[in-house]
């Protein structure tokens, strides 16, 4: 499945924002708190997610 812009509405394509100073990164430098509940994941490269749902 791909994300395509709505050409009829003149929507521009979504492009990634690259950081040329740090081309390879991880989430170890992310330091913020969330008020959303956090859930552990199963079989994922992401260990936890903050979600708006309980499922």
PDB file of N, H, CA, C and O in Angstrom:
ATOM      1  N   UNK A   1       0.840  -1.176   0.000  1.00  0.00           N
ATOM      2  CA  UNK A   1       0.000   0.000   0.000  1.00  0.00           C
ATOM      3  C   UNK A   1       0.886   1.240   0.000  1.00  0.00           C
ATOM      4  O   UNK A   1       1.888   1.283   0.713  1.00  0.00           O
ATOM      5  N   UNK A   2       0.536   2.220  -0.770  1.00  0.00           N
ATOM      6  H   UNK A   2      -0.278   2.185  -1.349  1.00  0.00           H
ATOM      7  CA  UNK A   2       1.303   3.448  -0.874  1.00  0.00           C
ATOM      8  C   UNK A   2       0.431   4.634  -0.507  1.00  0.00           C
ATOM      9  O   UNK A   2      -0.795   4.572  -0.599  1.00  0.00           O
ATOM     10  N   UNK A   3       1.069   5.702  -0.094  1.00  0.00           N
ATOM     11  H   UNK A   3       2.065   5.752  -0.019  1.00  0.00           H
ATOM     12  CA  UNK A   3       0.360   6.948   0.170  1.00  0.00           C
ATOM     13  C   UNK A   3       0.525   7.823  -1.057  1.00  0.00           C
ATOM     14  O   UNK A   3       1.643   8.164  -1.444  1.00  0.00           O
ATOM     15  N   UNK A   4      -0.579   8.177  -1.657  1.00  0.00           N
ATOM     16  H   UNK A   4      -1.487   7.900  -1.342  1.00  0.00           H
ATOM     17  CA  UNK A   4      -0.560   9.011  -2.851  1.00  0.00           C
ATOM     18  C   UNK A   4      -1.255  10.333  -2.555  1.00  0.00           C
ATOM     19  O   UNK A   4      -2.266  10.352  -1.852  1.00  0.00           O
ATOM     20  N   UNK A   5      -0.729  11.445  -3.081  1.00  0.00           N
ATOM     21  H   UNK A   5       0.092  11.430  -3.651  1.00  0.00           H
ATOM     22  CA  UNK A   5      -1.399  12.736  -2.883  1.00  0.00           C
ATOM     23  C   UNK A   5      -2.676  12.804  -3.705  1.00  0.00           C
ATOM     24  O   UNK A   5      -2.814  12.113  -4.715  1.00  0.00           O
ATOM     25  N   UNK A   6      -3.603  13.636  -3.268  1.00  0.00           N
ATOM     26  H   UNK A   6      -3.491  14.197  -2.447  1.00  0.00           H
ATOM     27  CA  UNK A   6      -4.837  13.865  -4.012  1.00  0.00           C
ATOM     28  C   UNK A   6      -4.527  14.889  -5.105  1.00  0.00           C
ATOM     29  O   UNK A   6      -4.606  16.097  -4.880  1.00  0.00           O
ATOM     30  N   UNK A   7      -4.174  14.392  -6.284  1.00  0.00           N
ATOM     31  H   UNK A   7      -4.110  13.411  -6.467  1.00  0.00           H
ATOM     32  CA  UNK A   7      -3.799  15.269  -7.397  1.00  0.00           C
ATOM     33  C   UNK A   7      -4.941  16.192  -7.813  1.00  0.00           C
ATOM     34  O   UNK A   7      -4.706  17.328  -8.225  1.00  0.00           O
ATOM     35  N   UNK A   8      -6.165  15.707  -7.708  1.00  0.00           N
ATOM     36  H   UNK A   8      -6.356  14.784  -7.374  1.00  0.00           H
ATOM     37  CA  UNK A   8      -7.317  16.516  -8.111  1.00  0.00           C
ATOM     38  C   UNK A   8      -7.462  17.744  -7.214  1.00  0.00           C
ATOM     39  O   UNK A   8      -7.936  18.787  -7.666  1.00  0.00           O
ATOM     40  N   UNK A   9      -7.058  17.630  -5.951  1.00  0.00           N
ATOM     41  H   UNK A   9      -6.672  16.783  -5.585  1.00  0.00           H
ATOM     42  CA  UNK A   9      -7.152  18.748  -5.016  1.00  0.00           C
ATOM     43  C   UNK A   9      -5.860  19.562  -4.976  1.00  0.00           C
ATOM     44  O   UNK A   9      -5.759  20.531  -4.224  1.00  0.00           O
ATOM     45  N   UNK A  10      -4.863  19.168  -5.791  1.00  0.00           N
ATOM     46  H   UNK A  10      -4.945  18.381  -6.402  1.00  0.00           H
ATOM     47  CA  UNK A  10      -3.603  19.900  -5.813  1.00  0.00           C
ATOM     48  C   UNK A  10      -2.709  19.620  -4.622  1.00  0.00           C
ATOM     49  O   UNK A  10      -1.834  20.420  -4.292  1.00  0.00           O
ATOM     50  N   UNK A  11      -2.927  18.485  -3.978  1.00  0.00           N
ATOM     51  H   UNK A  11      -3.637  17.835  -4.246  1.00  0.00           H
ATOM     52  CA  UNK A  11      -2.143  18.138  -2.791  1.00  0.00           C
ATOM     53  C   UNK A  11      -0.723  17.739  -3.196  1.00  0.00           C
ATOM     54  O   UNK A  11      -0.558  16.914  -4.094  1.00  0.00           O
ATOM     55  N   UNK A  12       0.312  18.306  -2.556  1.00  0.00           N
ATOM     56  H   UNK A  12       0.179  18.977  -1.826  1.00  0.00           H
ATOM     57  CA  UNK A  12       1.689  17.935  -2.905  1.00  0.00           C
ATOM     58  C   UNK A  12       2.049  16.562  -2.326  1.00  0.00           C
ATOM     59  O   UNK A  12       1.432  16.125  -1.354  1.00  0.00           O
ATOM     60  N   UNK A  13       3.034  15.882  -2.909  1.00  0.00           N
ATOM     61  H   UNK A  13       3.535  16.237  -3.698  1.00  0.00           H
ATOM     62  CA  UNK A  13       3.439  14.578  -2.369  1.00  0.00           C
ATOM     63  C   UNK A  13       4.131  14.733  -1.018  1.00  0.00           C
ATOM     64  O   UNK A  13       4.718  15.776  -0.730  1.00  0.00           O
ATOM     65  N   UNK A  14       4.059  13.686  -0.191  1.00  0.00           N
ATOM     66  H   UNK A  14       3.582  12.838  -0.426  1.00  0.00           H
ATOM     67  CA  UNK A  14       4.764  13.663   1.092  1.00  0.00           C
ATOM     68  C   UNK A  14       6.192  13.199   0.840  1.00  0.00           C
ATOM     69  O   UNK A  14       6.410  12.142   0.249  1.00  0.00           O
ATOM     70  N   UNK A  15       7.152  13.978   1.283  1.00  0.00           N
ATOM     71  H   UNK A  15       6.975  14.837   1.763  1.00  0.00           H
ATOM     72  CA  UNK A  15       8.557  13.633   1.095  1.00  0.00           C
ATOM     73  C   UNK A  15       9.238  13.514   2.450  1.00  0.00           C
ATOM     74  O   UNK A  15       8.905  14.257   3.373  1.00  0.00           O
ATOM     75  N   UNK A  16      10.192  12.588   2.585  1.00  0.00           N
ATOM     76  H   UNK A  16      10.463  11.984   1.835  1.00  0.00           H
ATOM     77  CA  UNK A  16      10.893  12.451   3.870  1.00  0.00           C
ATOM     78  C   UNK A  16      11.782  13.657   4.135  1.00  0.00           C
ATOM     79  O   UNK A  16      12.302  14.276   3.207  1.00  0.00           O
ATOM     80  N   UNK A  17      11.951  13.982   5.409  1.00  0.00           N
ATOM     81  H   UNK A  17      11.529  13.479   6.163  1.00  0.00           H
ATOM     82  CA  UNK A  17      12.876  15.036   5.815  1.00  0.00           C
ATOM     83  C   UNK A  17      14.151  14.360   6.297  1.00  0.00           C
ATOM     84  O   UNK A  17      14.154  13.673   7.319  1.00  0.00           O
ATOM     85  N   UNK A  18      15.226  14.560   5.559  1.00  0.00           N
ATOM     86  H   UNK A  18      15.223  15.118   4.729  1.00  0.00           H
ATOM     87  CA  UNK A  18      16.481  13.901   5.871  1.00  0.00           C
ATOM     88  C   UNK A  18      17.400  14.839   6.642  1.00  0.00           C
ATOM     89  O   UNK A  18      17.448  16.040   6.374  1.00  0.00           O
ATOM     90  N   UNK A  19      18.118  14.284   7.592  1.00  0.00           N
ATOM     91  H   UNK A  19      18.079  13.309   7.810  1.00  0.00           H
ATOM     92  CA  UNK A  19      19.097  15.041   8.361  1.00  0.00           C
ATOM     93  C   UNK A  19      20.477  14.659   7.833  1.00  0.00           C
ATOM     94  O   UNK A  19      20.991  13.588   8.158  1.00  0.00           O
ATOM     95  N   UNK A  20      21.072  15.520   7.029  1.00  0.00           N
ATOM     96  H   UNK A  20      20.655  16.389   6.765  1.00  0.00           H
ATOM     97  CA  UNK A  20      22.370  15.209   6.411  1.00  0.00           C
ATOM     98  C   UNK A  20      23.492  15.148   7.441  1.00  0.00           C
ATOM     99  O   UNK A  20      24.504  14.488   7.204  1.00  0.00           O
ATOM    100  N   UNK A  21      23.337  15.820   8.579  1.00  0.00           N
ATOM    101  H   UNK A  21      22.515  16.356   8.772  1.00  0.00           H
ATOM    102  CA  UNK A  21      24.370  15.803   9.613  1.00  0.00           C
ATOM    103  C   UNK A  21      24.353  14.516  10.422  1.00  0.00           C
ATOM    104  O   UNK A  21      25.353  14.158  11.044  1.00  0.00           O
ATOM    105  N   UNK A  22      23.241  13.831  10.418  1.00  0.00           N
ATOM    106  H   UNK A  22      22.428  14.122   9.912  1.00  0.00           H
ATOM    107  CA  UNK A  22      23.107  12.592  11.178  1.00  0.00           C
ATOM    108  C   UNK A  22      22.267  11.609  10.353  1.00  0.00           C
ATOM    109  O   UNK A  22      21.097  11.385  10.663  1.00  0.00           O
ATOM    110  N   UNK A  23      22.858  11.021   9.306  1.00  0.00           N
ATOM    111  H   UNK A  23      23.809  11.202   9.055  1.00  0.00           H
ATOM    112  CA  UNK A  23      22.087  10.179   8.397  1.00  0.00           C
ATOM    113  C   UNK A  23      21.581   8.880   9.021  1.00  0.00           C
ATOM    114  O   UNK A  23      20.560   8.346   8.587  1.00  0.00           O
ATOM    115  N   UNK A  24      22.280   8.366  10.030  1.00  0.00           N
ATOM    116  H   UNK A  24      23.110   8.800  10.382  1.00  0.00           H
ATOM    117  CA  UNK A  24      21.838   7.144  10.706  1.00  0.00           C
ATOM    118  C   UNK A  24      21.572   7.513  12.155  1.00  0.00           C
ATOM    119  O   UNK A  24      22.438   8.073  12.828  1.00  0.00           O
ATOM    120  N   UNK A  25      20.393   7.204  12.628  1.00  0.00           N
ATOM    121  H   UNK A  25      19.690   6.749  12.082  1.00  0.00           H
ATOM    122  CA  UNK A  25      20.025   7.596  13.987  1.00  0.00           C
ATOM    123  C   UNK A  25      19.201   6.502  14.642  1.00  0.00           C
ATOM    124  O   UNK A  25      18.810   5.525  14.003  1.00  0.00           O
ATOM    125  N   UNK A  26      18.948   6.687  15.918  1.00  0.00           N
ATOM    126  H   UNK A  26      19.266   7.480  16.436  1.00  0.00           H
ATOM    127  CA  UNK A  26      18.063   5.789  16.652  1.00  0.00           C
ATOM    128  C   UNK A  26      17.238   6.628  17.615  1.00  0.00           C
ATOM    129  O   UNK A  26      17.357   7.853  17.637  1.00  0.00           O
ATOM    130  N   UNK A  27      16.426   5.989  18.387  1.00  0.00           N
ATOM    131  H   UNK A  27      16.330   4.994  18.368  1.00  0.00           H
ATOM    132  CA  UNK A  27      15.529   6.718  19.286  1.00  0.00           C
ATOM    133  C   UNK A  27      16.135   6.937  20.672  1.00  0.00           C
ATOM    134  O   UNK A  27      15.438   7.401  21.575  1.00  0.00           O
ATOM    135  N   UNK A  28      17.419   6.612  20.861  1.00  0.00           N
ATOM    136  H   UNK A  28      17.985   6.234  20.128  1.00  0.00           H
ATOM    137  CA  UNK A  28      18.027   6.777  22.181  1.00  0.00           C
ATOM    138  C   UNK A  28      18.125   8.250  22.584  1.00  0.00           C
ATOM    139  O   UNK A  28      18.212   8.561  23.772  1.00  0.00           O
ATOM    140  N   UNK A  29      18.110   9.147  21.614  1.00  0.00           N
ATOM    141  H   UNK A  29      18.038   8.895  20.649  1.00  0.00           H
ATOM    142  CA  UNK A  29      18.193  10.566  21.927  1.00  0.00           C
ATOM    143  C   UNK A  29      16.851  11.228  22.132  1.00  0.00           C
ATOM    144  O   UNK A  29      16.792  12.431  22.389  1.00  0.00           O
ATOM    145  N   UNK A  30      15.780  10.479  22.026  1.00  0.00           N
ATOM    146  H   UNK A  30      15.829   9.502  21.817  1.00  0.00           H
ATOM    147  CA  UNK A  30      14.448  11.036  22.218  1.00  0.00           C
ATOM    148  C   UNK A  30      14.175  11.104  23.716  1.00  0.00           C
ATOM    149  O   UNK A  30      14.208  10.087  24.410  1.00  0.00           O
ATOM    150  N   UNK A  31      13.906  12.302  24.205  1.00  0.00           N
ATOM    151  H   UNK A  31      13.879  13.128  23.642  1.00  0.00           H
ATOM    152  CA  UNK A  31      13.694  12.474  25.639  1.00  0.00           C
ATOM    153  C   UNK A  31      12.499  13.390  25.858  1.00  0.00           C
ATOM    154  O   UNK A  31      12.656  14.606  25.965  1.00  0.00           O
ATOM    155  N   UNK A  32      11.329  12.820  25.923  1.00  0.00           N
ATOM    156  H   UNK A  32      11.202  11.832  25.836  1.00  0.00           H
ATOM    157  CA  UNK A  32      10.132  13.592  26.213  1.00  0.00           C
ATOM    158  C   UNK A  32       9.122  12.685  26.894  1.00  0.00           C
ATOM    159  O   UNK A  32       9.229  11.461  26.833  1.00  0.00           O
ATOM    160  N   UNK A  33       8.169  13.281  27.525  1.00  0.00           N
ATOM    161  H   UNK A  33       8.082  14.276  27.575  1.00  0.00           H
ATOM    162  CA  UNK A  33       7.123  12.520  28.217  1.00  0.00           C
ATOM    163  C   UNK A  33       5.818  12.669  27.462  1.00  0.00           C
ATOM    164  O   UNK A  33       5.597  13.657  26.762  1.00  0.00           O
ATOM    165  N   UNK A  34       4.959  11.676  27.614  1.00  0.00           N
ATOM    166  H   UNK A  34       5.139  10.873  28.183  1.00  0.00           H
ATOM    167  CA  UNK A  34       3.643  11.718  26.996  1.00  0.00           C
ATOM    168  C   UNK A  34       2.591  11.419  28.048  1.00  0.00           C
ATOM    169  O   UNK A  34       2.847  10.675  28.994  1.00  0.00           O
ATOM    170  N   UNK A  35       1.421  11.991  27.888  1.00  0.00           N
ATOM    171  H   UNK A  35       1.214  12.596  27.119  1.00  0.00           H
ATOM    172  CA  UNK A  35       0.325  11.707  28.804  1.00  0.00           C
ATOM    173  C   UNK A  35      -0.534  10.560  28.281  1.00  0.00           C
ATOM    174  O   UNK A  35      -1.452  10.096  28.958  1.00  0.00           O
ATOM    175  N   UNK A  36      -0.226  10.111  27.071  1.00  0.00           N
ATOM    176  H   UNK A  36       0.519  10.488  26.520  1.00  0.00           H
ATOM    177  CA  UNK A  36      -0.964   8.990  26.489  1.00  0.00           C
ATOM    178  C   UNK A  36      -0.460   7.693  27.096  1.00  0.00           C
ATOM    179  O   UNK A  36       0.706   7.602  27.480  1.00  0.00           O
ATOM    180  N   UNK A  37      -1.326   6.683  27.189  1.00  0.00           N
ATOM    181  H   UNK A  37      -2.273   6.757  26.877  1.00  0.00           H
ATOM    182  CA  UNK A  37      -0.865   5.398  27.713  1.00  0.00           C
ATOM    183  C   UNK A  37       0.128   4.759  26.741  1.00  0.00           C
ATOM    184  O   UNK A  37      -0.036   4.858  25.525  1.00  0.00           O
ATOM    185  N   UNK A  38       1.156   4.103  27.281  1.00  0.00           N
ATOM    186  H   UNK A  38       1.288   4.021  28.269  1.00  0.00           H
ATOM    187  CA  UNK A  38       2.159   3.425  26.462  1.00  0.00           C
ATOM    188  C   UNK A  38       1.921   1.925  26.502  1.00  0.00           C
ATOM    189  O   UNK A  38       1.600   1.360  27.548  1.00  0.00           O
ATOM    190  N   UNK A  39       2.083   1.289  25.348  1.00  0.00           N
ATOM    191  H   UNK A  39       2.344   1.748  24.499  1.00  0.00           H
ATOM    192  CA  UNK A  39       1.852  -0.140  25.222  1.00  0.00           C
ATOM    193  C   UNK A  39       3.091  -0.814  24.646  1.00  0.00           C
ATOM    194  O   UNK A  39       3.703  -0.301  23.709  1.00  0.00           O
ATOM    195  N   UNK A  40       3.455  -1.951  25.201  1.00  0.00           N
ATOM    196  H   UNK A  40       2.957  -2.368  25.962  1.00  0.00           H
ATOM    197  CA  UNK A  40       4.553  -2.745  24.653  1.00  0.00           C
ATOM    198  C   UNK A  40       4.061  -3.403  23.363  1.00  0.00           C
ATOM    199  O   UNK A  40       2.888  -3.758  23.244  1.00  0.00           O
ATOM    200  N   UNK A  41       4.962  -3.559  22.412  1.00  0.00           N
ATOM    201  H   UNK A  41       5.915  -3.270  22.509  1.00  0.00           H
ATOM    202  CA  UNK A  41       4.600  -4.188  21.148  1.00  0.00           C
ATOM    203  C   UNK A  41       5.115  -5.616  21.105  1.00  0.00           C
ATOM    204  O   UNK A  41       5.959  -6.010  21.909  1.00  0.00           O
ATOM    205  N   UNK A  42       4.599  -6.381  20.161  1.00  0.00           N
ATOM    206  H   UNK A  42       3.913  -6.061  19.508  1.00  0.00           H
ATOM    207  CA  UNK A  42       5.011  -7.767  19.953  1.00  0.00           C
ATOM    208  C   UNK A  42       5.493  -7.898  18.516  1.00  0.00           C
ATOM    209  O   UNK A  42       4.827  -7.436  17.589  1.00  0.00           O
ATOM    210  N   UNK A  43       6.638  -8.522  18.331  1.00  0.00           N
ATOM    211  H   UNK A  43       7.178  -8.898  19.084  1.00  0.00           H
ATOM    212  CA  UNK A  43       7.207  -8.749  16.997  1.00  0.00           C
ATOM    213  C   UNK A  43       7.333  -7.454  16.207  1.00  0.00           C
ATOM    214  O   UNK A  43       6.843  -7.354  15.082  1.00  0.00           O
ATOM    215  N   UNK A  44       7.983  -6.477  16.793  1.00  0.00           N
ATOM    216  H   UNK A  44       8.381  -6.558  17.707  1.00  0.00           H
ATOM    217  CA  UNK A  44       8.143  -5.183  16.154  1.00  0.00           C
ATOM    218  C   UNK A  44       9.526  -4.627  16.480  1.00  0.00           C
ATOM    219  O   UNK A  44      10.102  -4.960  17.516  1.00  0.00           O
ATOM    220  N   UNK A  45      10.056  -3.790  15.606  1.00  0.00           N
ATOM    221  H   UNK A  45       9.589  -3.520  14.764  1.00  0.00           H
ATOM    222  CA  UNK A  45      11.328  -3.141  15.882  1.00  0.00           C
ATOM    223  C   UNK A  45      11.153  -1.960  16.834  1.00  0.00           C
ATOM    224  O   UNK A  45      12.135  -1.353  17.262  1.00  0.00           O
ATOM    225  N   UNK A  46       9.909  -1.638  17.163  1.00  0.00           N
ATOM    226  H   UNK A  46       9.111  -2.131  16.815  1.00  0.00           H
ATOM    227  CA  UNK A  46       9.592  -0.584  18.129  1.00  0.00           C
ATOM    228  C   UNK A  46       9.167  -1.261  19.416  1.00  0.00           C
ATOM    229  O   UNK A  46       8.277  -2.111  19.399  1.00  0.00           O
ATOM    230  N   UNK A  47       9.785  -0.901  20.537  1.00  0.00           N
ATOM    231  H   UNK A  47      10.508  -0.210  20.552  1.00  0.00           H
ATOM    232  CA  UNK A  47       9.493  -1.601  21.779  1.00  0.00           C
ATOM    233  C   UNK A  47       8.175  -1.178  22.428  1.00  0.00           C
ATOM    234  O   UNK A  47       7.460  -2.011  22.985  1.00  0.00           O
ATOM    235  N   UNK A  48       7.854   0.125  22.357  1.00  0.00           N
ATOM    236  H   UNK A  48       8.435   0.801  21.905  1.00  0.00           H
ATOM    237  CA  UNK A  48       6.623   0.657  22.967  1.00  0.00           C
ATOM    238  C   UNK A  48       6.033   1.721  22.063  1.00  0.00           C
ATOM    239  O   UNK A  48       6.746   2.373  21.301  1.00  0.00           O
ATOM    240  N   UNK A  49       4.713   1.891  22.156  1.00  0.00           N
ATOM    241  H   UNK A  49       4.133   1.362  22.775  1.00  0.00           H
ATOM    242  CA  UNK A  49       4.042   2.956  21.407  1.00  0.00           C
ATOM    243  C   UNK A  49       3.113   3.702  22.342  1.00  0.00           C
ATOM    244  O   UNK A  49       2.526   3.121  23.255  1.00  0.00           O
ATOM    245  N   UNK A  50       2.988   4.993  22.102  1.00  0.00           N
ATOM    246  H   UNK A  50       3.464   5.465  21.360  1.00  0.00           H
ATOM    247  CA  UNK A  50       1.984   5.799  22.805  1.00  0.00           C
ATOM    248  C   UNK A  50       0.778   5.862  21.890  1.00  0.00           C
ATOM    249  O   UNK A  50       0.877   6.319  20.752  1.00  0.00           O
ATOM    250  N   UNK A  51      -0.358   5.404  22.384  1.00  0.00           N
ATOM    251  H   UNK A  51      -0.439   5.032  23.309  1.00  0.00           H
ATOM    252  CA  UNK A  51      -1.515   5.267  21.510  1.00  0.00           C
ATOM    253  C   UNK A  51      -2.764   5.879  22.112  1.00  0.00           C
ATOM    254  O   UNK A  51      -2.853   6.097  23.320  1.00  0.00           O
ATOM    255  N   UNK A  52      -3.732   6.155  21.240  1.00  0.00           N
ATOM    256  H   UNK A  52      -3.660   5.979  20.258  1.00  0.00           H
ATOM    257  CA  UNK A  52      -5.032   6.690  21.652  1.00  0.00           C
ATOM    258  C   UNK A  52      -6.042   5.569  21.859  1.00  0.00           C
ATOM    259  O   UNK A  52      -7.238   5.835  21.978  1.00  0.00           O
ATOM    260  N   UNK A  53      -5.591   4.344  21.903  1.00  0.00           N
ATOM    261  H   UNK A  53      -4.619   4.128  21.806  1.00  0.00           H
ATOM    262  CA  UNK A  53      -6.490   3.202  21.995  1.00  0.00           C
ATOM    263  C   UNK A  53      -5.943   2.189  22.997  1.00  0.00           C
ATOM    264  O   UNK A  53      -4.767   2.250  23.357  1.00  0.00           O
ATOM    265  N   UNK A  54      -6.757   1.290  23.435  1.00  0.00           N
ATOM    266  H   UNK A  54      -7.712   1.241  23.143  1.00  0.00           H
ATOM    267  CA  UNK A  54      -6.329   0.234  24.353  1.00  0.00           C
ATOM    268  C   UNK A  54      -6.101  -1.087  23.646  1.00  0.00           C
ATOM    269  O   UNK A  54      -5.912  -2.113  24.300  1.00  0.00           O
ATOM    270  N   UNK A  55      -6.116  -1.079  22.324  1.00  0.00           N
ATOM    271  H   UNK A  55      -6.270  -0.246  21.793  1.00  0.00           H
ATOM    272  CA  UNK A  55      -5.929  -2.335  21.598  1.00  0.00           C
ATOM    273  C   UNK A  55      -4.650  -2.325  20.778  1.00  0.00           C
ATOM    274  O   UNK A  55      -4.341  -3.308  20.105  1.00  0.00           O
TER     275      UNK A  55
END
